[in-house]
Amino acid sequence: MAKAEPGWQLIQGGRLADPGQRRAPLTDILIQDGIIREVGANLAAPEGTRILDASACLLHPGLVNAHTHGHGGLARGQGDRMSLETLLAAAPWFGGGRTLEDKRLSTLLCAAEMVAKGCTAAYDLTMEVPLPTTEGLDAIADAYATVGMRAMIAPMVADRSLYEAIPGLMDALPDKLRAEAEKIRFRPWQETINAMDSAFRSWRWASQDIRFAVGPTIPHHCSQEFLCGCRDLARKHGVGLHSHVGESKVQAVVGMQKYGMTLVHYMDSLGLIGPDFTVAHGIWLDDDDFRLLADRGASIAHNPASNMKLGNGMFRLKRALELGVNVGIGTDGVSSGDNSNMYEAMRLAAHTSHVQKPDPYEWATAEQVYRAGTLGSAKALGIEGIGAIAPGMKADIVFLDLHKTQWMPHNATLNQMIHAEDATGVRHVMIGGRFVYRDGRHTMLDMAKLAEEAEAARERLEAAATGAKALFEALEPVVASFCSGLAARPYHLSRYMCDAPNSGL
């Protein structure tokens, strides 16, 4: 991450987003060594303070992405009509053959987009095959440091393939395809745990707020022994756990079939769920699941774009908040949500809340969505001092241009931020008191060079993935048909809009 600008800085003339006021008031922000010291009107500053003019700017805390996948950066735009399960089947095609530099570049592409769109910290569930490596995770961390972001990096790990994890799927494949699917094997769980432990012990980024977490990818893609190993590793090092839980109906049905309980209750029975645990997606969670997460102090990362694109259904944002769950907002990866725009993610979080019930008083408010995209996500990451502009907080500040059309006229700040801002208004982004993006340009990146590197990597990886793509194209119809059949089975909760009359909402 960029080092904080030393000394004193005073931001003057800007309007500060305030959930308590309809229209952002003129506010000064006094910063010392990257930390906010005072917020108010007409602030005095020590002699020698650097004055920063924020006239015609709306100031808000850096947005926090509660769930993304940096390894997907080089796979942007690859899939259209894919379910979650067919997307997982495409993983060897999308993400195979990566060099160490590819891993860094893929993450760098995502981080560059996030910063340019007002996001200053992210929870990145990244994947390396066949095992997480110290060198690979270090390269991924270096990508965030190069852009200037804060990040929580969780190796996304499993010890069962898609074909082993979903009962009956392997048997549904024709003999020739089954033989190919049986070759897709993960390493023994002890090797994966040891690899993560080694990477953690070599971690050199914590002082820059680029930290380590553990990401058992999907509960039934992990043996019980592996889940417990992830739990113990996280507890040993005092780090977070993050898992895709109830993202698709297939997951929900398989969980009940395998464990006789919901996936949330199963993971809780193994002791994984606590204040450092984040559920990714959580679409197919019922009220008891929400209550359990709230009681344990856990979080949910809501990813509305990919929830819809992959056909997984509608997350009950308002209900989760009512039952006391901390909810953050994420973009998911750019191969599943297709961009890293937190403004769009917040807008979709609001709008998908609106279409689930006819009573407007049962919809999430703009203030609730704004909080989810800032403080709610910050809590999910577990990085202190981010998500708000207040004394003692880190100076992660976004400057929006109030001369952009989405702010003409400026009637109601949070309403317009959630429902109108699309990231084209981002003028500057400050992280820890240093501008990492200024006047619409990255200060720490050569974007033309980055584009050349991305195209060169795309061309090379595309040529190398011919066989993996052909295998996916043969597997996809079977995976899609089998998983659609699983999703047609009854479940005590429905999150598809086509089932709304019987949704039990």
Residue, then its C-alpha position, 0 to 999 in steps of 0.5 A: m500500500a502507498k505510504a501515508e503522506p507525512g505531516w498535516q493535511l487539511i481538506q477544505g471546501g468539500r461536502l461530506a456524505d452524512p447519513g444523518q443529513r439529506r444533503a451533504p454539508l460543507t466540511d473540513i477534514l484535518i489529517q495527520d500522517g494518514i490518520i483523520r484527526e478532526v472533522g468539522a467546519n472552518l477547522a484551524a490547522p497547524e502551521g505548514t499544513r498542506i491545504l487540499d481544495a475539495s471545492a465542488c467535490l462530495l467526500h465519502p469514505g473509501l468503499v470496501n469490497a467484501h468479496t472478490h476474486g483477483h485470480g479472475g482478472l484475466a478471465r473477464g468476459q469469458g462466460d455468458r449463460m453460466s450457472l455457478e456450477t458450470l462456471l466452476a466446471a470452466a475453472p481449468w479453462f478460465g484459470g489454468g496455466r498461470t505463471l507467477e507473473d500472471k497471478r500478479l497481473s490478474t490481481l493488478l487488473c482488478a485492483a486498478e479497477m477498484v481504485a478507479k471506482g472508489c474502492t480502497a479495500a477488498y476481501d480477495l478469495t484467490m485461487e492457485v492450483p494445485l496448492p497455495t504457494t508462498e511465492g504466489l500469495d506474495a505476488i498477489a499481495d504485491a499487486y495490491a501494494t503496487v496499486g495502493m490498496r488495502a486487502m484481505i487475501a484468502p487462498m480459496v481451497a478445497d479437497r474435493s472437485l466439483y464432480e466429487a462434491i455433488p453426489g451423483l454428478m460423476d456417475a451422470l457423466p458418460d464413461k469417456l468424460r467421467a475418466e477425464a473428470e476423475k483426473i481433476r483431483f485436489r491435493p490431500w488436505q494436509e498438504t493444503i493446510n501446510a502450504m497455507d501455514s507456510a505462506f502465513r509464517s512468511w507473510r510480510w504485508a500486515s503492516q501495510d493492511i494487506r493481510f492473510a485469511v483462510g477461504p475454504t471455498i464451499p463447505h461440501h467441496c471440503s471434507q470435514e477434516f479439511l474444514c476443521g483444519c482450516r478452522d484450526l489454522a485460522r484460530k492458530h494465526g488469529v485470522g478470518l475465515h470466508s466461505h461460499v455458503g448457500e450461494s446456489k440452490v444446488q449448494a442448499v439441496v446438497g447440504m441438506q442431503k449430505y448433512g441433514m441440516t443447512l450448510v450454516h448449521y453444519m459449519d457451526s457444528l464444526g466450530l467455524i462460525g464466529p466474529d471472524f467468519t464471513v459467508a459469501h452470498g448467503i442467498w439460500l439461508d433461512d431465518d434460523d441461519f440468519r439468527l445463528l450468524a447474528d448470534r455468533g457475530a458473523s458477516i455476510a458478503h452480499n454480491p447482487a450482480s453475480n447472484m443474478k448473472l449466475g441465476n442463483g436468486m435474490f438475497r434477502l438483504k432487509r431480512a438479514l439486517e432485521l435479524g441483526v446480521n452484519v452485511g457487507i457488499g461485494t462485486d464478486g470476481v470479474s468472471s462472474g460479476d464482470n466488473s469491480n464497481m462497488y457503486e453498481a453493486m450498491r445500486l443493485a443491492a438496493h434494487t434487488s431488495h425492492v423487487q422482492k416485496p410490494d411494501p416499500y417499508e420492507w425494502a432496504t434503505a439507501e442509508q442501509v446499503y451505504r452502511a453495508g458498502t462501507l462499515g459493514s464490509a469493513k467489519a467483514l474484512g476485519i481491518e480496523g479504522i476504515g469505512a468511515i470519515a471520523p477522528g481516529m480513522k484512516a484517511d481513505i477518502v473518495f472525492l466525487d465530482l459534483h459537476k457530473t450530470q448524476w449530481m445535477p442537481h444535488n438534492a439528496t446525497l445518499n439517494q444519489m450515491i446509491h441510485a445514480e452514481d456509476a463511478t464516472g464521478v470519481r475524481h480523486v481517491m486517497i488511501g492513508g492520506r496519499f492520492v493513489y488516483r488523482d484527476g482521473r488517473h492512477t498515480m502509481l500505475d502505467m495503464a497503457k503498459l498494463a493493457e499491453e501486458a494483459e493482452a499479451a497474457r490473454e493471447r498466450l493463455e488462450a492458446a494454452a487453454t485450447g484443450a481445457k476449453a474443449l473439455f469444458e464444452a463437452l462437460e457443460p451440457v451434463v453439468a448444467s442438466f444434472c445441476s438444474g435437476l438438483a435445483a428443481r428439488p423441493y427446499h423449504l426456502s425459495r429465492y427464485m423470482c419465478d417462484a415468488p407465489n410460493s416463496g415463503l417470503 
